[in-house]
Amino acid sequence: MQNQCAQHLLDGKSSPIAFDTFVNQFQLVSGYKNNINLTRAVSRLKSVFVTHYQDLSAVDDYTANKLEPHLYKVFNTFYHPSYANNTGLRVTTNDFDTDMELQLQIGSVLYPEYPIKSASEAFYQLRKCLGLHNTGYHSIDIKPQNYAWLKYIVGIDLERTLGAGYTGINTRAGDLLSVKTTVNNGSATALTSAHLPSRMYVTMHCDMIMHIRDTGVEVME
C-alpha cells in the first residue's frame, strides 16, 4: 500500500533534495615536505579543510607544563610545529622558523595562487572559507595564541562565488588533487621528527543532490 502511494505521488518523476556532505581522508606524513594526493572525486567541491596531529608526549614535558595527556585527542588536537617553541623543548626563538606553508593543487591550478606562509594568513583563509572574513560581529572561537599551537585548521574555499551553492570545483575530470605542505625549518631551529606532524587529515566539503524516485533513490556526487 505504501509503495502504491509513493508511486502515485511521484508519478514517474523525481523529488530532488540538495545537501552538503563531508569526505574525510587520513594520511601518515613525515619530514619537512609532504605532498598528499586525494583519491576522492566529486562534482562540486566547495572547500577543503586540512589539520595535522602529533602525539604531544613526544613534544611536550607534561610534568613541567602540568598538562593532562588524556585531554589531547586526535579529534581536538590540531598540531602546528610552532607549538614546540612554547614547551620545555624550546627549539627556536622565532615562530617564523617553524611556520608551515600550505597549498592545494587541482590539475595545474593552485589554490590559493600563492602558498599560505603564516598562521595569520591561514586564519584569514579559514575565515574566508567560513564566510566570516567581511564581518566584524562574527568570528571563530579560537584564541590567536592557541591557533598556531594546537588549533591549527586551514580552510581553502573553492567556490566561484563565495557562499553560493553549486559553484564549487569539478574534480571528476581526471585532474589530480593534492595538498602540499612545507615546514620552513629556519637556520635557528633544531626540529626533529618529534616536532613535526605525524598525521594529516583532509576534509572535503561538497554539494550533493539526492533524487527520490518511485523506483528507488539516486545520489549524485
N, C-alpha and C positions, 0 to 999 in steps of 0.2 A: 504494500500500500504506500509506504514512504517513497519507494523508488518510482512508482507511478506518479506521485505528487511532484517529485523533483523533475521528472521528465516533462510533466505538463507545465511547470513553472518556467523551465529553461527553454523548452520547445526547440531544441536543436541549437540554441545559442549558448554563449558562454558568459559567465559573470566574472570579470577581471577584478583582482584585488592586488593593489600595489603595496609593497612593504620593503623595509630595509633589512639587511642581514649582515652578519659579520663572519668572515672566514679567517681562521687563525692558523698560523704556521710557526713551528718552533725549530730552531737550528742551533747546534753547538758551534761556538766560534772560539778563535784563539788568535793571539798575535795582535799587532798594531793595525793591520789592514784586513778587511773582510769584504767579500763580495758574495751575497746570498741571493740565489735565484728562487723566485716564487713559482710554484708549479700550477697554481690555480688560475684559470682564466674566466673572466666574467664580461658581460656585455656593457655594463655601466658601473665602472669603478669610480666611486665618489671621493674616497680618501684612503690614506694608508697611515696607520699608527705603528711606531717602532719603539720597543722598550728593550732593555738589557737586564741581565741578572748576574750576580756574583755572590757566592757564599761569603757573608761578611766575617765569618770566623777566620778566614784566611787573610782578611784585610785589616780588621779592627782588633783592638785589645779590649775585649768585653769587660774584663775586670777593671781596667783603668778608667774606662769611659762609662761604666755602670750600665751597660746595655743588656737587654733581655733577648737572648738569641731566639726564643720561641715566638717573638713578635714579628720577626722579619721573614716573611714567606715569599714564594715566587710571585704570588698574585698581588702583593703590596710593596715589593721592593724593586724599584726601577733604577738600577745602578748606573752611576756615571763615574769615570776614573777620577774626577776631581775630589771624590769622597776621600781618597787616600791622603789628601792634603790636610784633612781635619781629624786625623786619628793619631794614635801613638806612633804610627809608622810614617809620619810626615815625610814625603819624598821630594818635595819641591817647595819653592816659595811663591810661585806664580801659578794661578789656576789656568792661565793660558797654556802652560806647558803640558797640561793634561786634558785640554779641550778635545772634543770629538767632532770630526767633520762627518756629515751625512748627506747622501744624495740618492734619489730614486731615478732609475733609468728604465724607460719603456721603449723597446726598439732602439732607435738612435736619438730619442728625445730625453732630455734630462729635466727632472723636477726637484727643486727649483732649478733655474738655469745655471746659477752658481751655487756651489755646495754650502750647506749650513755649517758655519765655522765656530759658533759660540753658543753658549747656553741661552743668552739673551735673544739671539736670532731664532733659536729653536723654540723658545717660549712664544715669540711673536707668531711663528708659523703655526704653533698649536692653537693660539687664539684665533688666528685666521681660519684654520680648519674647522673650528667650532663656531665660526660666525660671530666672534666676540671682539674682533680687533678694532672695530669702529665705535664701540660703546664705552662710556665711562661709568656705567651703572652696573654692569655685569662683568664678572671675571671668573677666574678659576681658583678654587680653594687650595692653592699650593703656595707656600711661602717661597720667596725668591731664594732664600738660603737653602731650603730643602730641595728645590727643583734641580739644582746642579749636583746634588748628592745622591739622594735615594728616591726621588720622584721625577726622574728624567724621562718624560714622554715626548716623543717627536711626532707631530701630525703634519702630513702633507696633503693639501687639498688639490684635487684633480678635476674639479668641475669647471666647465667652460663658463658658466655663470654661477657665481658664488651663491650657495643656498638654494639654487633652483634644482628641482627634481629631474632626473633622467638627462643630465647634461654631463655626466661623467665620461671617462675614457673607456673605449672598447679595447679590451686586451685579448679578444678571441681571434685576432687576425694573424696569430702566429708570432707576434712580437715577444721577445724575451723580456721579462720583468725582473729586475734585480735591485737590491739595496746595497749600497756601497758605504762603508764606514772606515774612518781612519782616526786613530788617536795620535795627536801631534807629537808626543814624546820629545819635548824640548830638551835642550842641552843640559838644563839643570836637573832633569829628572833621573830617577833611578827606579823606574817602573819595572816590575816583574810580572810574570803571568798571573800572580795572585791579585795584582791591582787592576788587571784588565777584565772586561766582561767575559763570562764563560758561556753565556747563552744569549740568543737573540729571539725575541718574539715579535712577529709581524701580524698585525690585524688589518684585514682589508674590509672596508665599509662599502657596500654596493647596493644598488637598487635592483629589485626583482619584481616580477609580476606572476601571480598565480591565477590560472584560468580554471574556473569550476564549470564543468560541462555535465550533461546528463549521462555521459559515458565514462566520466572519471575526472581526475584533477591533473593539470599540467603546470609545472613550474618552469618559467623562462628566466634563465640567469645569464 
